[in-house]
Amino acid sequence: MSLKPKKFTKKQQEQLDQKLAPVYRNIGGLTFAVGLVALIAGLRIDRVYGTQPIFTLVLVAISVPLVLFINSRTLRKAIAKAVAEVEQEKTDKK
């Protein structure tokens, strides 16, 4: 895998954007869902044990790197797949 960014024409870049748009939406929803679950779980645990918002803060803090890890893996796979598809279309047209 080369570290040099690939050059795409405007049309190819538009194709990439169209292929990746659903992935961006999914990542936004996943980020919201994980944060909401961490918040609700933390509030409920705090209520059960009668603690200050310790568990809420800890779970929300843990959810941040978790979401970053999941999002980076998802994006890397999706971008690699989209780039391969666009390059395949480019070679098929030749």
N, C-alpha and C positions, 0 to 999 in steps of 0.2 A: 504494500500500500504506500503510495507516494504522499509526501507531505505537501507537495505543490498543489495549490488549488487548480481545479480544472476550469477551463474556459468554455462557456456555453454561449450559444447565440441567444438572442432575445426570445426566440420561439422555444428553444430548448429550456430556457429558464422558466418560461411560462408553464411549460409542461411539468417541470419539477414542482413548481408552486401548486399546480392543480393536484398533483399526486400527493403532496405533503399536507395540503389543507385539512383533510380529515384527521391526520395524525396530530396536528396542532390543536384541533378541537378536543380530541381525546385527552391530550396532555393537560389542557386547561381543566377539563372535567375531573380528571384523576387528581390533580393538585387540590382542587376544591374538596373533593370527596375525602381524601386522606386527611386534610386539615380539619374538616368537619367531624370526622370520626374521632380523631385525636382529641378535639375540643369536647365533644359530648362524653366520650369515655372518661376523660380527665375530670370533668364536672361531676359525673355520677360517682366515680371512685371517691372524690373529695367529699361528696355528700354522705356516702356510706360510712366513711371513716371519720367524718367530722373534722377534717383538716382544712387548713387554708388552701388556696389554689396551688398547692405544691404539685400534685399529680397532673393537674391541667397543664401547668408550665412545663413539666418534664415531658409529658406526652407530645405537646406541641413542638417542643425543642427537638425531640427525637424524630418527629414527622418531617422536619425540614430536610435533613440529610437523606432520609429515606426517599422523599419525593425527588430530590435532585438525582439520586442514584437511578431510580426507576425511569425518570424522564430522560436522562442521558443515554441509558441503554436503549430505550424505545426509539429515541431520535436517531441514534447511530444506525440502528438496524433499518429504520425506515428510509433514511437518507441514502444508505448504501444500496438498498433495493431500488429506490427511485432513480438514482444515478445509473445503475446498471440497466434499468429498463429504457431510459432515455438514450443511453449509448447504444443499446441493442437496436432501437428504432433508427438511430443514425446510421448504423452499419447496414441495416436492412434496406434502407433507401438508396444506398450506393450501388 
